[in-house]
Amino acid sequence: MDEFGQSIFWALTAFAVTVLYLLPSILAFARNRGDRLKILVLNVAFGWTLVGWLAALIWCFSGEVETTLKEGA
C-alpha cells in the first residue's frame, strides 16, 4: 500500500473509532433525549473507560424521549 492509501486507511480508521466512541451520544441526540447533553458529557469525560461508555449507552436507551408536536398534525 502506498503512502496515500495508508493515509486514507488511517483517516477512515480514526473516523470509525470516533463514531464508535461517541455512539451513545449520537444515539441520545437521534432519539431526542431530554438529557442528551448530560449523556454527551458522561460519554466524553468517562467514555474512555469501558464502564463510562457502557453507562452512557445504557442511559441513552433508558427512560423517556422528548416528543415534539407539529402544528396541524
C-alpha positions as CSV (number, residue, x, y, z in Angstrom):
1,M,0.0,0.0,0.0
2,D,1.4,3.4,-0.9
3,E,1.5,6.5,1.3
4,F,-1.8,7.9,0.1
5,G,-3.6,4.6,0.7
6,Q,-2.2,4.4,4.2
7,S,-3.3,7.9,4.9
8,I,-6.8,7.1,3.7
9,F,-6.8,3.9,5.8
10,W,-5.8,5.7,8.9
11,A,-8.2,8.6,8.4
12,L,-11.1,6.1,7.9
13,T,-10.0,4.2,11.0
14,A,-9.8,7.4,13.1
15,F,-13.3,8.3,11.9
16,A,-14.7,4.9,12.7
17,V,-13.2,4.9,16.2
18,T,-14.5,8.4,16.9
19,V,-18.0,7.4,15.8
20,L,-17.9,4.2,17.9
21,Y,-16.6,6.2,20.9
22,L,-19.4,8.8,20.6
23,L,-22.1,6.2,19.7
24,P,-24.0,6.7,23.0
25,S,-24.2,10.5,22.4
26,I,-25.1,10.1,18.8
27,L,-27.9,7.8,19.7
28,A,-29.1,10.1,22.5
29,F,-29.3,13.0,20.1
30,A,-31.0,10.9,17.4
31,R,-33.6,9.7,20.0
32,N,-34.1,13.3,21.1
33,R,-33.4,12.6,24.7
34,G,-34.1,15.4,27.2
35,D,-30.8,14.7,29.0
36,R,-28.7,14.3,25.9
37,L,-26.2,16.9,26.9
38,K,-25.6,15.1,30.2
39,I,-25.1,11.8,28.3
40,L,-22.6,13.6,26.0
41,V,-20.6,14.9,29.0
42,L,-20.5,11.5,30.5
43,N,-19.5,9.9,27.2
44,V,-16.8,12.4,26.5
45,A,-15.4,12.5,30.1
46,F,-15.6,8.9,31.0
47,G,-16.2,7.0,27.7
48,W,-12.5,6.0,27.6
49,T,-13.3,3.6,30.4
50,L,-15.5,0.7,29.4
51,V,-17.7,1.4,32.4
52,G,-18.3,5.0,31.4
53,W,-19.1,4.1,27.8
54,L,-21.5,1.3,28.8
55,A,-23.2,3.6,31.3
56,A,-23.7,6.3,28.7
57,L,-25.0,3.6,26.2
58,I,-27.5,2.2,28.7
59,W,-28.6,5.7,29.8
60,C,-29.3,6.7,26.2
61,F,-31.8,3.8,25.8
62,S,-33.4,4.0,29.2
63,G,-36.2,6.4,30.2
64,E,-38.4,8.7,28.2
65,V,-37.6,10.6,25.0
66,E,-38.9,14.1,24.3
67,T,-41.7,14.3,21.8
68,T,-42.5,17.4,19.8
69,L,-45.9,18.2,18.3
70,K,-46.1,19.6,14.9
71,E,-48.7,22.2,14.1
72,G,-51.5,21.0,12.0
73,A,-51.0,17.3,12.9
